[in-house]
Amino acid sequence: MKIYMDVCCLNRPFDDQNQDRIHLEAESVLSILSFVEKGKWHLLNSDAILYEINKIPDTERKIKVRFVISLAKEYIRLNKKIFERAEQMQKIGVKSFDALHVACAEAGKADIFLTTDDQLLKKLRQHSDKIKVKAANPLEWVEEVI
């Protein structure tokens, strides 16, 4: 199983855990990472992920998120085809950086694209016929597959 998590998803375990939703999503992400560490699932990394991680202003958080993504065994480099695919997604209303992440997930042949961004998830589901990767919230997805 190949999994692509966007950076909001990778950050979730380090967010304030006082809200139930955030706590449950964080636990889901940690469960997924446990399967990744055991070699049962494969986490994908990309130029888009590393670029966004490098923009995290909190140095300690940046280090933690870099550690999480270091579990990835596959790396997707941005190329012309990915940029073109991202442009197509922007035409249906997906924001530019989100579109890059989804295009990278498609290029890496991810089985699932995970995000905690409700607006992005809504947009991807509205246009699921045009998106070549299944998209889900990590909590929903863990409940479905485990």
Backbone as ProteinMPNN parsed JSONL, in Angstrom:
{"seq_chain_A": "MKIYMDVCCLNRPFDDQNQDRIHLEAESVLSILSFVEKGKWHLLNSDAILYEINKIPDTERKIKVRFVISLAKEYIRLNKKIFERAEQMQKIGVKSFDALHVACAEAGKADIFLTTDDQLLKKLRQHSDKIKVKAANPLEWVEEVI", "coords_chain_A": {"N_chain_A": [[0.864, -1.178, 0.0], [0.728, 2.089, -1.002], [1.21, 5.28, 0.308], [0.456, 8.681, 0.316], [0.942, 11.468, 2.158], [-0.146, 14.733, 2.715], [1.412, 17.834, 3.812], [0.002, 19.048, 5.908], [-1.165, 16.866, 7.047], [1.104, 15.346, 7.803], [2.006, 17.026, 9.777], [0.083, 16.812, 11.748], [0.381, 15.13, 14.159], [1.838, 16.85, 15.762], [0.346, 19.021, 16.326], [-1.786, 21.056, 18.468], [-3.345, 19.09, 20.799], [-5.771, 19.352, 22.089], [-8.33, 19.539, 20.964], [-10.824, 17.222, 20.11], [-11.101, 16.179, 17.465], [-8.617, 16.807, 16.253], [-6.89, 15.377, 17.906], [-7.761, 12.714, 17.423], [-7.251, 12.488, 14.674], [-4.485, 12.81, 14.743], [-3.732, 10.506, 16.16], [-4.516, 8.625, 14.29], [-2.759, 9.201, 12.162], [-0.365, 8.525, 13.438], [-0.808, 5.779, 13.779], [-0.828, 4.929, 11.125], [1.807, 5.548, 10.452], [3.087, 3.728, 12.061], [2.511, 1.308, 10.759], [3.957, 1.853, 8.475], [6.576, 1.971, 9.484], [6.873, -0.701, 10.174], [7.082, -1.809, 7.736], [4.879, -2.605, 6.313], [3.269, -0.847, 4.926], [3.924, 1.746, 2.493], [5.362, 4.881, 2.58], [5.231, 7.839, 0.693], [7.449, 10.362, -0.475], [8.204, 13.705, -1.588], [9.438, 16.327, -3.784], [7.73, 18.48, -3.465], [6.675, 18.089, -0.889], [9.026, 18.308, 0.711], [9.79, 20.944, 0.128], [7.64, 22.372, 1.23], [7.826, 21.591, 3.92], [10.27, 22.75, 4.565], [9.504, 25.38, 4.743], [8.305, 25.649, 7.19], [8.096, 27.619, 10.006], [8.757, 27.139, 12.719], [11.454, 25.764, 14.143], [11.871, 23.435, 15.698], [9.529, 21.945, 15.233], [9.796, 21.634, 12.472], [12.024, 19.923, 12.35], [10.933, 17.639, 13.552], [8.883, 16.955, 11.724], [10.416, 16.49, 9.469], [11.731, 14.201, 10.344], [9.585, 12.41, 10.438], [8.883, 12.219, 7.697], [11.157, 11.082, 6.79], [10.809, 8.406, 6.936], [9.86, 7.579, 4.559], [10.121, 5.572, 1.64], [10.13, 5.964, -1.026], [10.652, 8.486, -3.496], [9.371, 11.304, -5.072], [10.228, 13.256, -7.704], [9.759, 16.568, -8.802], [8.566, 17.293, -12.032], [8.113, 18.176, -15.516], [5.756, 16.922, -16.401], [4.346, 16.488, -14.009], [3.949, 19.135, -13.165], [2.305, 20.011, -15.278], [0.09, 18.365, -14.882], [-0.721, 19.281, -12.381], [-1.51, 21.862, -13.091], [-3.802, 21.243, -14.572], [-5.466, 20.347, -12.527], [-5.75, 22.671, -11.078], [-7.481, 24.058, -12.659], [-9.925, 22.987, -12.011], [-10.329, 24.02, -9.585], [-8.582, 23.332, -7.506], [-6.191, 24.396, -5.216], [-2.93, 25.786, -5.982], [-0.544, 24.665, -4.661], [-1.62, 22.479, -3.354], [-2.523, 21.085, -5.555], [-0.091, 20.348, -6.693], [0.792, 18.495, -4.781], [-1.185, 16.475, -5.041], [-0.782, 15.761, -7.704], [1.791, 14.734, -7.494], [1.271, 12.536, -5.857], [-0.291, 11.043, -7.618], [1.64, 10.593, -9.638], [3.422, 9.014, -8.234], [1.968, 6.776, -8.039], [0.275, 6.381, -5.833], [-1.799, 4.655, -3.529], [-3.489, 5.907, -1.864], [-4.268, 9.255, -1.028], [-3.716, 11.281, 1.592], [-5.141, 13.768, 3.657], [-5.742, 16.415, 5.994], [-7.13, 18.588, 5.381], [-10.133, 19.918, 4.982], [-11.429, 21.442, 2.952], [-9.877, 20.932, 0.664], [-10.212, 18.162, 0.469], [-12.968, 18.024, 0.024], [-13.13, 19.266, -2.498], [-11.588, 17.477, -4.063], [-13.14, 15.195, -3.874], [-15.476, 16.062, -5.091], [-14.658, 16.122, -7.686], [-13.842, 13.559, -8.294], [-13.87, 11.904, -10.502], [-11.993, 12.992, -12.135], [-9.638, 12.815, -10.834], [-6.833, 10.822, -10.185], [-6.227, 9.369, -7.942], [-7.29, 8.022, -4.885], [-8.731, 9.982, -2.328], [-8.617, 10.909, 1.111], [-9.47, 11.619, 4.552], [-7.203, 11.054, 7.214], [-8.251, 9.82, 9.551], [-10.797, 8.821, 8.796], [-9.926, 7.046, 6.813], [-8.25, 5.224, 8.167], [-10.109, 4.015, 9.826], [-11.495, 2.669, 7.901], [-9.668, 0.844, 6.727], [-8.322, -0.582, 8.705]], "CA_chain_A": [[0.0, 0.0, 0.0], [1.501, 3.333, -1.097], [0.482, 6.366, 0.961], [0.99, 10.045, 0.198], [0.347, 12.394, 3.13], [0.285, 16.12, 2.514], [2.155, 18.333, 4.965], [-0.899, 19.266, 7.051], [-1.331, 15.533, 7.628], [2.368, 15.025, 8.463], [2.105, 17.911, 10.944], [-1.011, 16.598, 12.698], [0.786, 14.66, 15.492], [2.511, 17.915, 16.497], [-0.629, 20.086, 16.57], [-2.413, 21.086, 19.789], [-4.207, 17.912, 20.884], [-6.923, 19.61, 22.954], [-9.576, 19.286, 20.236], [-11.0, 15.79, 19.861], [-10.831, 15.843, 16.069], [-7.173, 16.869, 16.024], [-6.297, 14.257, 18.632], [-8.079, 11.47, 16.729], [-6.501, 12.486, 13.417], [-3.082, 12.583, 15.098], [-3.599, 9.079, 16.485], [-4.622, 7.906, 13.017], [-1.483, 9.388, 11.459], [0.637, 7.714, 14.142], [-1.086, 4.375, 13.455], [-0.358, 4.727, 9.75], [3.273, 5.556, 10.486], [3.492, 2.458, 12.677], [2.49, 0.329, 9.679], [5.066, 2.211, 7.594], [7.814, 1.535, 10.155], [6.915, -2.172, 10.131], [7.276, -2.214, 6.35], [3.637, -3.112, 5.734], [2.823, 0.188, 4.004], [5.027, 2.576, 2.011], [5.117, 6.313, 2.566], [5.875, 8.547, -0.41], [7.973, 11.708, -0.234], [8.314, 14.428, -2.855], [10.012, 17.677, -3.757], [6.695, 19.386, -2.947], [6.625, 17.916, 0.566], [10.229, 18.881, 1.33], [9.723, 22.398, -0.014], [6.686, 22.889, 2.207], [8.4, 21.375, 5.257], [11.328, 23.752, 4.762], [8.874, 26.673, 5.024], [7.78, 25.664, 8.555], [8.93, 28.571, 10.743], [9.157, 26.574, 14.007], [12.572, 24.865, 13.866], [11.666, 22.143, 16.364], [8.479, 21.239, 14.477], [10.382, 21.284, 11.173], [12.866, 18.747, 12.575], [10.044, 16.498, 13.816], [8.198, 16.575, 10.487], [11.455, 15.892, 8.614], [11.941, 12.842, 10.829], [8.443, 11.607, 9.996], [8.951, 11.954, 6.253], [12.346, 10.256, 6.525], [10.353, 7.015, 6.866], [9.461, 7.298, 3.174], [11.048, 4.741, 0.863], [10.088, 6.412, -2.419], [10.736, 9.94, -3.632], [8.867, 11.806, -6.351], [10.829, 14.531, -8.114], [8.903, 17.385, -9.662], [8.971, 17.333, -13.432], [7.175, 18.889, -16.382], [4.489, 16.201, -16.428], [3.67, 16.756, -12.725], [3.491, 20.534, -13.213], [1.177, 20.07, -16.211], [-1.05, 17.729, -14.222], [-1.152, 20.213, -11.336], [-2.244, 22.938, -13.771], [-5.132, 20.719, -14.903], [-6.248, 20.318, -11.285], [-6.059, 24.05, -10.704], [-8.635, 24.477, -13.463], [-11.159, 22.545, -11.348], [-10.419, 24.722, -8.315], [-7.623, 22.889, -6.495], [-5.142, 25.404, -5.046], [-1.703, 25.409, -6.685], [0.353, 23.76, -3.95], [-2.378, 21.242, -3.153], [-2.522, 20.401, -6.85], [1.231, 19.718, -6.838], [0.809, 17.299, -3.935], [-2.036, 15.438, -5.644], [-0.088, 15.316, -8.915], [2.9, 13.883, -7.042], [0.669, 11.273, -5.407], [-0.64, 10.304, -8.837], [2.883, 10.179, -10.3], [3.996, 7.943, -7.434], [0.993, 5.678, -8.034], [-0.212, 6.182, -4.467], [-3.116, 4.039, -3.361], [-4.307, 6.85, -1.107], [-3.754, 10.601, -0.736], [-4.309, 11.655, 2.873], [-5.081, 15.175, 4.045], [-6.678, 16.864, 7.026], [-7.698, 19.808, 4.827], [-11.514, 19.628, 4.58], [-11.763, 22.078, 1.678], [-9.199, 20.18, -0.388], [-10.873, 16.864, 0.374], [-14.271, 18.257, -0.617], [-12.878, 19.551, -3.922], [-11.139, 16.247, -4.71], [-14.283, 14.275, -3.951], [-16.404, 16.599, -6.103], [-14.082, 15.861, -9.002], [-13.155, 12.261, -8.198], [-13.758, 11.329, -11.841], [-10.841, 13.605, -12.801], [-8.473, 12.601, -9.971], [-6.394, 9.434, -10.367], [-5.848, 8.787, -6.661], [-8.337, 8.155, -3.878], [-8.373, 10.96, -1.298], [-9.353, 10.704, 2.354], [-8.962, 12.103, 5.83], [-6.538, 9.885, 7.805], [-9.121, 9.154, 10.513], [-11.759, 8.037, 8.006], [-9.258, 5.992, 6.078], [-7.797, 4.201, 9.121], [-11.302, 3.279, 10.227], [-11.891, 1.85, 6.755], [-8.69, -0.204, 6.356], [-7.796, -1.373, 9.832]], "C_chain_A": [[0.907, 1.237, 0.0], [0.637, 4.484, -0.6], [1.218, 7.683, 0.74], [0.228, 10.905, 1.2], [0.804, 13.801, 2.786], [0.862, 16.638, 3.831], [1.247, 18.652, 6.157], [-1.133, 17.946, 7.777], [-0.058, 15.13, 8.398], [2.568, 15.833, 9.745], [1.142, 17.543, 12.067], [-0.562, 16.061, 14.068], [1.428, 15.749, 16.364], [1.621, 19.129, 16.737], [-1.157, 19.987, 18.002], [-3.475, 19.989, 19.859], [-5.457, 18.119, 21.743], [-8.267, 19.387, 22.268], [-9.656, 17.801, 19.888], [-10.635, 15.4, 18.437], [-9.33, 15.804, 15.799], [-6.482, 15.687, 16.693], [-6.531, 12.936, 17.889], [-7.347, 11.37, 15.38], [-5.021, 12.216, 13.677], [-2.833, 11.109, 15.41], [-3.671, 8.23, 15.218], [-3.325, 7.999, 12.227], [-0.403, 8.531, 12.119], [0.431, 6.218, 13.878], [-0.578, 4.037, 12.057], [1.164, 4.642, 9.733], [3.825, 4.284, 11.131], [3.519, 1.345, 11.629], [3.633, 0.582, 8.693], [6.38, 1.715, 8.2], [7.981, 0.019, 10.112], [7.09, -2.709, 8.713], [6.021, -2.754, 5.67], [3.057, -2.141, 4.708], [4.024, 1.044, 3.632], [4.596, 4.033, 1.931], [5.893, 6.935, 1.414], [6.323, 9.936, 0.047], [8.074, 12.394, -1.6], [9.036, 15.757, -2.657], [9.01, 18.662, -3.152], [6.605, 19.304, -1.42], [7.833, 18.584, 1.215], [10.24, 20.4, 1.243], [8.805, 22.987, 1.06], [7.189, 22.708, 3.641], [9.452, 22.438, 5.549], [10.774, 25.144, 5.056], [8.289, 26.752, 6.442], [8.67, 26.569, 9.401], [9.465, 28.036, 12.079], [10.213, 25.489, 13.756], [12.367, 23.48, 14.475], [10.618, 21.306, 15.617], [9.032, 20.769, 13.135], [11.229, 20.017, 11.295], [12.003, 17.5, 12.776], [9.368, 16.017, 12.531], [9.192, 15.97, 9.493], [11.736, 14.447, 9.037], [10.815, 11.932, 10.347], [8.587, 11.248, 8.525], [10.192, 11.133, 5.898], [11.999, 8.767, 6.482], [9.991, 6.603, 5.439], [10.553, 6.518, 2.446], [11.096, 5.156, -0.608], [10.034, 7.931, -2.462], [10.284, 10.347, -5.029], [9.491, 13.177, -6.623], [9.847, 15.273, -9.022], [9.464, 17.383, -11.08], [7.867, 18.022, -14.235], [5.788, 18.238, -16.362], [3.68, 16.46, -15.139], [3.146, 18.191, -12.701], [2.279, 20.682, -14.144], [-0.082, 19.471, -15.587], [-1.604, 18.637, -13.126], [-1.939, 21.371, -11.944], [-3.649, 22.491, -14.145], [-6.027, 20.729, -13.656], [-6.624, 21.718, -10.817], [-7.285, 24.554, -11.464], [-9.962, 24.015, -12.862], [-11.245, 23.098, -9.921], [-9.505, 24.247, -7.211], [-6.504, 23.931, -6.428], [-3.806, 24.867, -5.55], [-0.831, 24.409, -5.931], [-0.334, 22.436, -3.649], [-2.376, 20.414, -4.439], [-1.183, 19.705, -7.103], [1.305, 18.437, -6.012], [0.006, 16.165, -4.56], [-1.367, 14.889, -6.906], [1.103, 14.417, -8.564], [2.377, 12.529, -6.576], [0.291, 10.411, -6.602], [0.617, 9.752, -9.512], [3.544, 9.021, -9.558], [3.104, 6.72, -7.333], [0.55, 5.321, -6.611], [-1.574, 5.511, -4.493], [-4.065, 4.993, -2.661], [-3.543, 8.16, -0.919], [-4.468, 11.046, 0.534], [-4.073, 13.126, 3.183], [-6.059, 15.435, 5.174], [-7.367, 18.155, 6.602], [-9.095, 19.511, 4.26], [-11.876, 20.214, 3.219], [-11.132, 21.328, 0.505], [-9.901, 18.841, -0.603], [-12.226, 16.984, -0.324], [-14.099, 18.46, -2.128], [-12.465, 18.274, -4.663], [-12.28, 15.247, -4.855], [-15.312, 14.741, -4.976], [-15.954, 16.225, -7.506], [-13.345, 14.521, -9.04], [-12.999, 11.577, -9.555], [-12.543, 11.862, -12.597], [-9.54, 13.382, -12.027], [-8.122, 11.121, -10.008], [-5.906, 8.769, -9.081], [-7.009, 9.009, -5.692], [-7.84, 9.115, -2.806], [-9.231, 10.728, -0.059], [-8.695, 11.456, 3.496], [-8.323, 10.888, 6.509], [-7.416, 9.112, 8.803], [-10.138, 8.268, 9.806], [-11.093, 6.828, 7.383], [-8.802, 4.869, 7.005], [-8.987, 3.366, 9.581], [-11.746, 2.298, 9.134], [-10.955, 0.652, 6.546], [-8.173, -1.061, 7.504], [-8.919, -2.14, 10.495]], "O_chain_A": [[1.744, 1.407, 0.887], [-0.508, 4.649, -1.021], [2.427, 7.786, 0.947], [-0.99, 11.051, 1.099], [1.994, 14.042, 2.588], [0.804, 15.949, 4.85], [1.682, 18.538, 7.303], [-1.282, 17.926, 8.998], [-0.145, 14.63, 9.519], [3.223, 15.375, 10.681], [1.362, 17.921, 13.218], [-1.099, 16.517, 15.077], [1.544, 15.577, 17.578], [2.069, 20.14, 17.278], [-0.994, 18.961, 18.663], [-4.404, 19.975, 19.052], [-6.131, 17.148, 22.088], [-9.25, 19.073, 22.94], [-8.681, 17.203, 19.431], [-9.941, 14.406, 18.22], [-8.835, 14.862, 15.18], [-5.591, 15.07, 16.11], [-5.61, 12.133, 17.742], [-6.884, 10.296, 14.998], [-4.378, 11.482, 12.927], [-1.837, 10.536, 14.969], [-2.964, 7.23, 15.095], [-2.846, 7.002, 11.687], [0.384, 7.883, 11.429], [1.405, 5.473, 13.766], [0.026, 2.986, 11.841], [1.739, 3.77, 9.081], [4.911, 3.824, 10.778], [4.442, 0.531, 11.611], [4.207, -0.358, 8.144], [7.198, 1.11, 7.508], [9.101, -0.484, 10.025], [7.23, -3.915, 8.512], [6.098, -3.3, 4.57], [2.428, -2.56, 3.737], [5.021, 1.074, 4.353], [3.596, 4.368, 1.297], [7.057, 6.607, 1.184], [5.656, 10.589, 0.85], [8.032, 11.734, -2.638], [9.217, 16.238, -1.538], [9.394, 19.57, -2.415], [6.475, 20.324, -0.744], [7.678, 19.347, 2.169], [10.657, 21.072, 2.186], [9.149, 23.972, 1.714], [6.994, 23.586, 4.48], [9.514, 22.965, 6.66], [11.497, 25.999, 5.566], [7.824, 27.815, 6.852], [9.871, 26.322, 9.509], [10.537, 28.455, 12.516], [9.901, 24.425, 13.22], [12.657, 22.468, 13.836], [10.806, 20.109, 15.401], [8.771, 19.644, 12.709], [11.157, 19.138, 10.437], [12.304, 16.435, 12.237], [9.289, 14.815, 12.28], [8.85, 15.043, 8.758], [11.952, 13.578, 8.192], [11.064, 10.812, 9.901], [8.426, 10.085, 8.154], [10.262, 10.553, 4.815], [12.811, 7.956, 6.037], [9.837, 5.416, 5.15], [11.744, 6.775, 2.618], [11.994, 4.748, -1.345], [9.452, 8.575, -1.589], [10.751, 9.808, -6.033], [9.298, 14.126, -5.862], [9.199, 14.682, -9.886], [10.675, 17.461, -11.29], [6.826, 18.397, -13.694], [4.772, 18.931, -16.313], [2.462, 16.631, -15.196], [2.021, 18.434, -12.264], [1.335, 21.404, -13.822], [-1.18, 20.005, -15.745], [-2.819, 18.748, -12.963], [-2.934, 21.812, -11.368], [-4.592, 23.276, -14.046], [-7.205, 21.08, -13.732], [-7.687, 21.922, -10.231], [-8.035, 25.387, -10.956], [-11.01, 24.585, -13.166], [-12.114, 22.701, -9.145], [-9.629, 24.709, -6.077], [-5.936, 24.304, -7.454], [-3.57, 23.659, -5.55], [-0.419, 23.402, -6.506], [0.304, 21.384, -3.687], [-2.243, 19.191, -4.401], [-1.143, 18.608, -7.66], [1.814, 17.418, -6.478], [0.467, 15.024, -4.603], [-1.388, 13.681, -7.143], [1.38, 13.448, -9.271], [2.975, 11.494, -6.87], [0.521, 9.202, -6.605], [0.656, 8.587, -9.908], [4.153, 8.148, -10.177], [3.425, 5.754, -6.641], [0.46, 4.152, -6.236], [-2.395, 5.773, -5.373], [-5.282, 4.913, -2.828], [-2.335, 8.165, -0.684], [-5.693, 11.174, 0.547], [-2.977, 13.656, 3.003], [-7.08, 14.758, 5.295], [-8.107, 18.75, 7.386], [-9.22, 18.922, 3.186], [-12.55, 19.563, 2.421], [-11.776, 21.116, -0.522], [-10.15, 18.442, -1.74], [-12.583, 16.151, -1.158], [-14.841, 17.889, -2.927], [-12.941, 18.02, -5.769], [-12.364, 14.535, -5.856], [-15.944, 13.926, -5.649], [-16.775, 16.034, -8.402], [-12.343, 14.376, -9.74], [-12.096, 10.761, -9.738], [-12.11, 11.264, -13.582], [-8.462, 13.724, -12.513], [-8.997, 10.265, -9.879], [-5.25, 7.728, -9.126], [-7.632, 10.071, -5.692], [-6.673, 9.073, -2.418], [-10.412, 10.396, -0.159], [-7.537, 11.868, 3.42], [-8.855, 9.784, 6.39], [-7.329, 7.887, 8.885], [-10.321, 7.106, 10.17], [-11.628, 5.72, 7.422], [-8.948, 3.693, 6.672], [-8.881, 2.146, 9.709], [-12.299, 1.237, 9.421], [-11.419, -0.441, 6.22], [-7.644, -2.15, 7.281], [-8.684, -2.865, 11.462]]}, "name": "protein", "num_of_chains": 1, "seq": "MKIYMDVCCLNRPFDDQNQDRIHLEAESVLSILSFVEKGKWHLLNSDAILYEINKIPDTERKIKVRFVISLAKEYIRLNKKIFERAEQMQKIGVKSFDALHVACAEAGKADIFLTTDDQLLKKLRQHSDKIKVKAANPLEWVEEVI"}
